[in-house]
Amino acid sequence: MTLPLGPDGTEGGSSSGGSVYGLRGEGSPELFQVYEPSEGAELAPARESSVGTIGAEEVLKVEDLTVGFPTDDGLVRAVRGVSYTLHEREVLGIVGESGSGKSVSSMAVMGLLPKSARITGNISFRGRNILSMSRQEQRSLRGRKIAMIFQDPMTAMNPVYTIGFQLAEAVLSHEVMPKKAALARAEEMLNLVGIPQPKARLNSYPHEFSGGMRQRAMIAMAVINNPDVIIADEPTTALDVTVQAQILEKLIEVKDAFNAAIVLITHDLGVVAGMAHRTLVMYAGRPVELGTTEDVFYHPRMPYTAGLLGSIPSAGDTGRLRPITGAPPSLINLPTGCPFSPRCPLATDLCRTDEPELRPTDAIDHSAACHHWEQLAAAPDATAFFRTESEARR
């Protein structure tokens, strides 16, 4: 995967010493590659030079989180048993199809779910249980210690207020200071995320920014209070590949500048490959695989993960794409047993009756919710189980 040249002639359009896709210059390592199902894993490990080292202190811990929404048709079980930990400067990638519970689990961490939501489990920020806090305590935490970059910056920002007003408001909601000082900090943040002429841009409205600039402004709003955790909900949606690379690089720079941890929610496996230390795969509201990004991409132990990797087209492929047949189940009427069993090529009667728990596999800190993970481990190419009939005949 080669990045287009930027205005200065460098890959990714940045003149700094490196990018989330690797260092530039003579003798530099290959750029991060997307998984090539026909040739095996082409993923370069998440290097310290690109995504940084993980701190020792735990900042966020989610334990057995479940979220349900009552409806006239029944209880929508949007999240079922999500657990993970997050340390300083760590990037955790959460991937899965639409409706798998990625965003809902993060909205629960932010305390932004409606009152009708039924939430159980434990969410701890530096040892304090967020779910037991009052609304006022959650509000003081939100935006100051835990911030979120929303998926669509055009709808996340108020169109009738200037960018400067909205950034300053984020500061003044948590600190007592003159408005002039808050605007000065807003200007500093716009400069940090690479927006040209930041002082003049304070008076611009969201519709006067391009898509990439609006996303940069959202990043500035998220980090303006120096948070410990940043939740990025599909921060590169609808951006072209050049702007996407610049936004991801800016996220890494901001993370290192503030020693923040990042929860990265995305559909793009290439983004996760180049940026995340660990990857959590979700399906039907449940975590189905968790491990280092290298383990999950090189050695998937859940058929759903293998199917996601196998569905990515390879460079030079001329055949049909490899979709995962079928559709995700209804979260109101989940099937008995493993929810992926109707779509899984390895499913047996055991899968259709007993839902597997997330349990350790053959690697340290690599867990999968599959009765037949050992069968995947024995296969030279785990994505081969999802080959089409025409591929199998070749």
Phi, psi and omega in degrees: 000107183260131179280143175298154179286139177275184182299332181267007176086003179260160181287135180086355174075023180232144181261006180284178190286356180184181179213174179294345180265007177125169179280152177257168177110178182294137179072013181287152179293163178298151175295154176301135181248149174285150181304128179257100187297332182275347184237359183096182186289130176246021184279128172276139182301152176291106188273151177300329182291341183252317183246356174083170180270156180270137177284166183275337186275132177279128181252330182220135178224122178248126183233120173047048181283128174231141179225128177231151179236115178292134175225173178295333181270351181137185181274122175276111181271083188288325180226133183225102170072042178278131178220134173195164175237157181221129180252167178306137176064012178271146174246117177253120177267131176245119184235161179156167179292166175300136181088008181277352177103009183297304184289323181297319179297323179285326175294329175294321177297321181283344184075033184251010179281153179294162182297336181287345181293137176260110187244129173229167182110202183218131174235112185248128173248112184050043175088355180258131181282114183293323184294336179269358180283156173286166179301323181293319179294320178296321180294323179291333179280321184291126180090336179260315179250328176234118183241161183225136172258111187281161190294318183242102184295335181293322179270341179283336179262151178279121186289345184262001176242150180288161177300317181297318179299316184289324176291318179295323179299323178298327177284312186291343177290340184238346182226149175264114180201161176298148180299327179297321179291323178294321178292326177296321177292322177300317177299318179298320180291320177298322177294322180297321182272006170088025176272123182292152181047058186300325182294318179290326183289345177300332183267005179274155175263158183307322182290347178273355177263149171286171181300317179294322179291322177297321179293323175296321178296323177295321177296318178300318180294325182290325186258002187295337179257017178055061184285160177273332181229132175242123176259115182254106182268097180048063186290348183246017179298134175067016176257146178287167192296326179293312179294323178301314179297321179293320180295316180295320177297321180293323176300317179296317179297317179295318178303314181289326181293327184249005183056036183270155171261153184233133166256113185256112179260125184199159170265346189272106181294332177296323177295315179297318181300323184270351191230331191266141171284316179232157182231133174246122179259129181241147176211131178052041177084357184243149168285127181248347175201141180213129179182183174297153181301322179297315180295316183294322182279318181283321189228067179297140182240013176229128182306326180297317177299316178299322178295319177298315180294320181289341181279352179281126180292142178271153176297128180087358178294133178245352181276187180285155176292159180255089177281161168274115185297155179086192182221156177301150182286162173291134180281356174269319181239077179288145178291158175292143179082211181290126181294342179271353186302324179295342182248357190269130178287347181258004188295139175234181178300326178299318181296327184279350181245327184239121177281123183286148175274159174287114186223159183298149176248215185272000179239153179293134178060028176238113184240151178212148178258078182208135176288338189240033180297331179293330177292321174295320181297328182281345183278137178295330178222106185296334181286349182297336180294343182254016178292147178285165180299321180293325177292319181296329180282341182283000000 
